[in-house]
Amino acid sequence: MTHKSRAIRIDRQGGPEELKLVEVEVGEPGPGEIRVRHHAVGLNFIDVYQRNGLYPFPMPLQLGMEAAGVVEAVGEGVTHLAAGDRVAYASQPPGAYCELRVMPARCVCRLPDAISFETGAAMMLKGLTAQYLLRKTLPAEGLQAGDFVLFHAAAGGVGLIACQWAKALGLQLIGTAGSDAKCELALAHGAAHCINYSRENFAERVRQITGGQGVKVVYDSVGKDTFEGSLNCLRPFGLLASFGNGSGLVPPVNIGQLGAKGSLYITRPTLFTHIATRESTQAMADDLFGVVRSGAVKIPVEQRYRLADVQQAHRDLEARKTTGCTVLTLD
Ligand SMILES: NC(=O)c1ccc[n+]([C@@H]2O[C@H](COP(=O)([O-])OP(=O)(O)OC[C@H]3O[C@@H](n4cnc5c(N)ncnc54)[C@H](OP(=O)(O)O)[C@@H]3O)[C@@H](O)[C@H]2O)c1
């Protein structure tokens, strides 16, 4: 038996105009799969890379990596979920931009009753990313309360979650953002300082703020435009976690400069290594659910677009017009 669903698909990689609203047939889940009816869908910058070709995929492609909803049916061998469960996920393969889908169950987590579908859809990919960055992507000597870290694009989706979580951990997060209004937002979410990097040299400001010492970790999702400056913000033995390419890919690195700048470390992590197993996904999700339920981290849904208006959502995200998290609604 099949069911109909609206979905967003691209037939070739390109601009937002390639995002097409289509009707698809959805079947029964196979072994290890579930069928889930979405209540809300999360928008992420990775959706832009998959749409524009920075991350190549076979075509046609139904986009979307994050959503929340209710399980309708489970396939053979799925034991951690049952029909009727409220769930949320960040997961490969893409395909979350729809009402109904069949997908692997492995990365799908039961959503605590206290957390709404909209919050669940907004927080899984971005919140699990903040989790593995602040809790697992650390310098050799770890991070202690009072330590400085630098977090670029601090008013964005991952950024506003990281500001709050860093504060809860006792860290002094120095944010960067592209306007004064965005800096205000990052400060209101727990950043200790925020630098408007569209008009200030952020590396110089970081040196001032840290009394010339530099920070132990830079979390950099901006990529090409900030890479060099980020290295200049680090203390000896500091760590650059380069986790995104908002401004373009980081060019090939001259490894010798890491020695010259103080025996630095660089890592290029991705969430999908961290959520490669059911156990690691659930452990990270439990940590995230904990800080959301305690109120230490509030998921900032700042924009909502109807699924049919996804082209505008992509335009706004790429044009740096959004702040915090963005949700696609299915009404
Ligand atoms: N590796 C991973 O595991 C992983 C997981 C999740 C997300 N990410 C990455 O983390 C970043 C944040 O993701 P998100 O979904 O939360 O997006 P977002 O932060 O809400 O949006 C991206 C932000 O990047 C900043 N930016 C700087 N230069 C830009 C440029 N040339 N074009 C567009 N934006 C630019 C903008 O903020 P300002 O205007 O303030 O500069 C923009 O709002 C993305 O790069 C994403 O790919 C990586």
The ligand as a MOL file (V3000), in Angstrom:
LIG
                    3D

  0  0  0     0  0            999 V3000
M  V30 BEGIN CTAB
M  V30 COUNTS 48 52 0 0 0
M  V30 BEGIN ATOM
M  V30 1 N 30.1760 19.9240 10.4320 0
M  V30 2 C 29.0120 19.7700 11.0600 0
M  V30 3 O 28.8100 18.7710 11.7540 0
M  V30 4 C 27.9640 20.8150 10.9410 0
M  V30 5 C 26.6870 20.5860 11.4680 0
M  V30 6 C 25.7500 21.6190 11.4310 0
M  V30 7 C 26.0680 22.8350 10.8480 0
M  V30 8 N 27.3040 22.9900 10.3030 0 CHG=1
M  V30 9 C 27.6950 24.2760 9.7130 0
M  V30 10 O 27.4880 25.2730 10.6750 0
M  V30 11 C 27.1220 26.4920 10.0440 0
M  V30 12 C 25.8840 27.0240 10.6800 0
M  V30 13 O 24.7560 26.2450 10.2560 0
M  V30 14 P 23.2920 26.8050 10.4810 0
M  V30 15 O 22.3830 25.8730 9.7560 0
M  V30 16 O 23.0700 27.0460 11.9370 0 CHG=-1
M  V30 17 O 23.3220 28.2010 9.6830 0
M  V30 18 P 23.2920 29.7000 10.2720 0
M  V30 19 O 24.4300 29.8670 11.2380 0
M  V30 20 O 21.9390 29.9910 10.7720 0
M  V30 21 O 23.5560 30.5500 8.9820 0
M  V30 22 C 24.8560 30.7120 8.4850 0
M  V30 23 C 25.4700 32.0110 9.0030 0
M  V30 24 O 26.8330 32.0640 8.5640 0
M  V30 25 C 27.2380 33.4040 8.5150 0
M  V30 26 N 27.9950 33.6870 7.2990 0
M  V30 27 C 29.2380 34.2020 7.2500 0
M  V30 28 N 29.6220 34.3830 5.9860 0
M  V30 29 C 28.6010 33.9800 5.1960 0
M  V30 30 C 28.4110 33.9560 3.7920 0
M  V30 31 N 29.3560 34.3900 2.9270 0
M  V30 32 N 27.2340 33.4900 3.3060 0
M  V30 33 C 26.2950 33.0570 4.1500 0
M  V30 34 N 26.4200 33.0500 5.4970 0
M  V30 35 C 27.5690 33.5160 6.0230 0
M  V30 36 C 25.9730 34.2730 8.5800 0
M  V30 37 O 25.9350 34.9150 9.8640 0
M  V30 38 P 26.5590 36.3970 10.0160 0
M  V30 39 O 25.7660 37.3050 9.1120 0
M  V30 40 O 26.4230 36.7090 11.4360 0
M  V30 41 O 27.9970 36.2960 9.5550 0
M  V30 42 C 24.8450 33.2760 8.4420 0
M  V30 43 O 23.6880 33.6730 9.1190 0
M  V30 44 C 27.0300 26.1900 8.5450 0
M  V30 45 O 28.2530 26.5080 7.9120 0
M  V30 46 C 26.8310 24.6860 8.5340 0
M  V30 47 O 27.2440 24.0770 7.3480 0
M  V30 48 C 28.2450 22.0140 10.3380 0
M  V30 END ATOM
M  V30 BEGIN BOND
M  V30 1 1 1 2
M  V30 2 2 2 3
M  V30 3 1 2 4
M  V30 4 1 4 5
M  V30 5 2 4 48
M  V30 6 2 5 6
M  V30 7 1 6 7
M  V30 8 2 7 8
M  V30 9 1 8 9
M  V30 10 1 8 48
M  V30 11 1 9 10
M  V30 12 1 9 46
M  V30 13 1 10 11
M  V30 14 1 11 12
M  V30 15 1 11 44
M  V30 16 1 12 13
M  V30 17 1 13 14
M  V30 18 2 14 15
M  V30 19 1 14 16
M  V30 20 1 14 17
M  V30 21 1 17 18
M  V30 22 2 18 19
M  V30 23 1 18 20
M  V30 24 1 18 21
M  V30 25 1 21 22
M  V30 26 1 22 23
M  V30 27 1 23 24
M  V30 28 1 23 42
M  V30 29 1 24 25
M  V30 30 1 25 26
M  V30 31 1 25 36
M  V30 32 1 26 27
M  V30 33 1 26 35
M  V30 34 2 27 28
M  V30 35 1 28 29
M  V30 36 1 29 30
M  V30 37 2 29 35
M  V30 38 1 30 31
M  V30 39 2 30 32
M  V30 40 1 32 33
M  V30 41 2 33 34
M  V30 42 1 34 35
M  V30 43 1 36 37
M  V30 44 1 36 42
M  V30 45 1 37 38
M  V30 46 2 38 39
M  V30 47 1 38 40
M  V30 48 1 38 41
M  V30 49 1 42 43
M  V30 50 1 44 45
M  V30 51 1 44 46
M  V30 52 1 46 47
M  V30 END BOND
M  V30 END CTAB
M  END
